[in-house]
């Protein structure tokens, strides 16, 4: 009887080990890193220009934050890439007052070429499905996290006016 118990115990342990080895663990995903568009606020609680709207700068980049339609916030970020070229990102999203952030999807990136006089010569759409997050440390500072591409030295912005 002891041998039979030992064999059954050994078989059960082996079965558990083989079952556990065959399982693949689901990767742990921090839900805070998922880009889900911020919901539209109630119009009476929408932020005012005294809070987040204005002009901002970061190393080689400039940003403007303006009121859009129906409570949307319009963020435009520009950066010079070459002597006669620049990049421009147009971002629309809702400001989440509780989290002090804007999650966005469907941002558009343009590559713009200028002629010798500085006038816009050509505007090409690089992508129109950009996603990311703009997180406000205060009304005067924000961090831009572009999930669509790495932006070197262009993520921390400070208010200029």
Secondary structure, DSSP 8 states (H G I E B T S, - for coil): -HHHHHHHHHHHHHHHHHHHHH--------GGGS--------GGG---TTTT-EEEEETTEEEEEEE-GGG-EEEEEEEEEETTEEEEEEEEE--BTTTTEEEEEEEEEEEEEE-TTS-EEEEEEEEEEEEEEEEEEETTEEEEEETTS--TT-SEEEE--
